[in-house]
Amino acid sequence: MRSRFAGVVAAVGLAWRAAPGLFAVYVPLNVLGAVVPVASAWLVKLILDALLRGTPLYPLLWLVGILAVVGVIAGVVPQVMEHLRVEADRRVTLLSEDRLYGATERFVGLSRFEDPHFQDTLRVAQESGRSAPSNVVNGFVGVGRALVTIAGFVGSLAVLDPLITVVVLAAGVPAVLAERALARRRAAVFLEMSPSIRRELFYARLLTDVRAAKEVRLFGIGGFFRQRMLAERATANAAERRVDRHELRVQGGLVLLSSVVAGGGLVAAIVAASRGQLSVGDVSMFVAAVAGVQTSLSMLVGAYAMASRSLVMFEHYLALLRSDSDLPVAASPAAVPELSGGVELRDVWFRYSPAHPWVLRGVNMTIPAGRAVAIVGRNGAGKSTIVKLLCRFYDPTRGSVLWDGVDLRDMAPADLRARIGAVFQDFMEYDLTAAENVGVGDVGCRDDRPRVEEAARLAGVHKTLARLPAGYDTLLSRTFGTAGSASAESAALAWLTGDDESGVGVTLSTGQWQRLALARGLFRGRRDLLILDEPSSGLDPEAEHQVHETLRSYAAGTTRVLISHRLGATRDADHVFVIEDGVVSEEGSHASLVAAGGVYARLFALQAKGYQEPTAVG
Ligand SMILES: Nc1ncnc2c1ncn2[C@@H]1O[C@H](COP(=O)(O)OP(=O)(O)OP(=O)(O)O)[C@@H](O)[C@H]1O
């Protein structure tokens, strides 16, 4: 109950902060809108009674004039309110989305994003963040408005017949309770269906994703994915259908109840009028009051249902906003000094969660400042996991990672990351211009074109980018049209008629994208620690050679960690670590490891042999 109240306060606070002026007008207008029906019912009663009493025309015309003004207000107020509501909704959505996505940035690690439960909460929060705060506020304003109207009519009815007043009011109680239960049930089903809907979206995206298109067509698995997508939709539909049917039964019963009460009230009023206990004006007031209370009760129930349904959703939004960071952040973090000693993994044990197997089982590794270190090992040995621990995307389950002797957990993650440059194995291909794709490596300097071009040159991709249709300003995307292309409408028309040439997205080859990712890493400038996780896996041999030459001269003196399966690239490292079975199984210089004749020597010999073996022709 307390959390519900806190939810209402939070929604009102958010709405007020987003659009204070609008709400300052919107709420009083609702009160005005609420009293208008009561005022017109009274005016009609007074006019009818005055007519039957034979009141002179002049005072009667006054009443009619006031009734006309009330009628105009009744017509205009809802229009203005609707306009204000829509505008307020826009502003509230803007602020609530800003807060939501601001909150997701506060999760400094990666684990939350890999947690399916978190993904479900996120999806509900994304949906509710758009509309829930406005719906909660509008719902409760609607409830308040209905209550004001009901109070006005109940007061009027009570003057005429207290018993009928009690019956009409009592008939509203089950409706309120039933709608409350329905709202909860609908919200629960929505949450229960969340995983299904997420999977449905996943399959739907696969069917249209350009990256999946090749395999989907070659393997002929479109039908397979479509069936799965439809099965997920059918599951969600079945659950929603059950709720719809239940709602239909409950609401049907409520309508029946309110009709019986309204009919009963009318009969009672006519009987009383025939006995001379009520005037004609009283009967008209009676009819208007019964109808007004019924309408307001159903408005109240509807508004309450909307508010409480949105409140349940909004609580997920609030839970996400208020959830702690996924990694503990030191209250008074230590400064991150320029790396002078080195980075050390000390007896590091790591698994992704208690349900996952151990990946690292006591890794000890020192990366001395200013030296180049290579990490090699089989697929799945844990090399990229070490990179993620160095960037503090996760904390070691046991042991520690030390930066010049200071535990990474004692530092602010943003300060640490500001000292790190990286090219990840699963680098991003941003739907941005070529220049921006490089520039986001150091986002504050993204407009420094000479530096952008210099980084691209170092990564060997300058010529490719310069030759694009709009050079560095070319949008690299298949999702959005090219920069400066026609409007969406005319582009769609051109596509339909087959005349579409402008909307063809420009994109790069895998190796070119990889060079672009490298340029992004280099654009970051000389950071204290440069991490290169398979930076050249997609490059042709010549390009790979060039990249490693460039890195050797460009990054000389920078602390470097290189991960590569190509042992030709790692032979220049000052120190090589071999990871096997979760520990460092061998370490030393390339030459000493080859001489030792262990795993590294065997892998190196295998690769070298592969290059030397004569190719059988014919
Ligand atoms: N986010 C994750 N959640 C759970 N397990 C993971 C996650 N990322 C990696 N793993 C597991 O951790 C192990 C080590 O993965 P990692 O990516 O570090 O290996 P790697 O040595 O870099 O492999 P490769 O040479 O193939 O790139 C693998 O068994 C992998 O399945």
The ligand as a MOL file (V3000), in Angstrom:
LIG
                    3D

  0  0  0     0  0            999 V3000
M  V30 BEGIN CTAB
M  V30 COUNTS 31 33 0 0 0
M  V30 BEGIN ATOM
M  V30 1 N 28.4670 -13.2780 -20.7520 0
M  V30 2 C 28.7430 -14.5510 -20.5110 0
M  V30 3 N 27.9420 -15.2800 -19.7370 0
M  V30 4 C 28.2220 -16.5720 -19.4810 0
M  V30 5 N 29.2980 -17.2240 -19.9600 0
M  V30 6 C 30.1350 -16.5410 -20.7450 0
M  V30 7 C 29.9040 -15.1650 -21.0740 0
M  V30 8 N 30.9110 -14.7370 -21.8730 0
M  V30 9 C 31.7430 -15.8070 -22.0310 0
M  V30 10 N 31.2870 -16.8700 -21.3590 0
M  V30 11 C 31.9240 -18.1830 -21.2640 0
M  V30 12 O 33.2050 -17.9800 -20.6960 0
M  V30 13 C 34.1660 -18.7950 -21.3160 0
M  V30 14 C 35.3560 -17.9410 -21.7660 0
M  V30 15 O 34.9100 -17.0880 -22.7880 0
M  V30 16 P 35.8850 -15.9860 -23.4430 0
M  V30 17 O 35.0830 -15.1990 -24.3840 0
M  V30 18 O 36.6060 -15.2830 -22.3740 0
M  V30 19 O 36.9140 -16.9340 -24.2080 0
M  V30 20 P 38.0770 -16.5580 -25.2100 0
M  V30 21 O 39.3190 -17.1950 -24.6910 0
M  V30 22 O 38.1410 -15.1030 -25.4490 0
M  V30 23 O 37.5870 -17.3290 -26.5010 0
M  V30 24 P 37.8000 -17.0200 -28.0710 0
M  V30 25 O 39.2070 -17.3940 -28.4110 0
M  V30 26 O 36.8470 -17.9530 -28.7210 0
M  V30 27 O 37.4810 -15.5860 -28.2970 0
M  V30 28 C 33.4640 -19.5280 -22.4330 0
M  V30 29 O 33.2010 -20.8340 -21.9910 0
M  V30 30 C 32.1630 -18.7860 -22.6350 0
M  V30 31 O 31.1170 -19.6540 -22.9430 0
M  V30 END ATOM
M  V30 BEGIN BOND
M  V30 1 1 1 2
M  V30 2 1 2 3
M  V30 3 2 2 7
M  V30 4 2 3 4
M  V30 5 1 4 5
M  V30 6 2 5 6
M  V30 7 1 6 7
M  V30 8 1 6 10
M  V30 9 1 7 8
M  V30 10 2 8 9
M  V30 11 1 9 10
M  V30 12 1 10 11
M  V30 13 1 11 12
M  V30 14 1 11 30
M  V30 15 1 12 13
M  V30 16 1 13 14
M  V30 17 1 13 28
M  V30 18 1 14 15
M  V30 19 1 15 16
M  V30 20 2 16 17
M  V30 21 1 16 18
M  V30 22 1 16 19
M  V30 23 1 19 20
M  V30 24 2 20 21
M  V30 25 1 20 22
M  V30 26 1 20 23
M  V30 27 1 23 24
M  V30 28 2 24 25
M  V30 29 1 24 26
M  V30 30 1 24 27
M  V30 31 1 28 29
M  V30 32 1 28 30
M  V30 33 1 30 31
M  V30 END BOND
M  V30 END CTAB
M  END
